[in-house]
Amino acid sequence: MEKYICEKAKECTDEGCTDREQHEHNKWCECGCDLQMGQFPGVKYIMLKPSGIELIAEERKRQIEKEGWTPEHDDAHSSFTMSTAGACYLLNLEFKQHKYPSIKEDIDNLIFLLWPWDEKWWKPTPDDPIRQLVKAGALIAAEIDRLQREKTKDESKI
């Protein structure tokens, strides 16, 4: 759901709240007052952009639900393959796209050597650096989760 905040969030109060069922577009003020968008003429609302952590969580959820990369699937990976894949996305973005275009071929070769999976799974988004960072972050988060599950299993054996 999209999030909005009223332009004068600090001036809002709960006094103007009405029944949420009346709102057609499901857009609510996120400043705590829950004012219905359009309820008060003249009050402007600004759409809030999701934070990096929210984008990464959404991507991780997508990976699980749409791609089937469940915790059980992730646990079958060898150590650090998911974080290595995330690092490849970062290398591609940082060196090839921005700072060092002259070594494009060298970076391609390095990524090819490091990429832990079949080439068909390499899906950079160089025209959308935020998307590429989100993919990297989600892969790293999946690796952290895998390591935590592994540690929990080891601790339960003691």
Summary of the structure (lengths in Angstrom):
residues: 158
radius of gyration: 21.6
end to end distance: 44.2
largest distance: 64.0
contacts: 391
relative contact order: 0.13
helix: 59%
strand: 7%
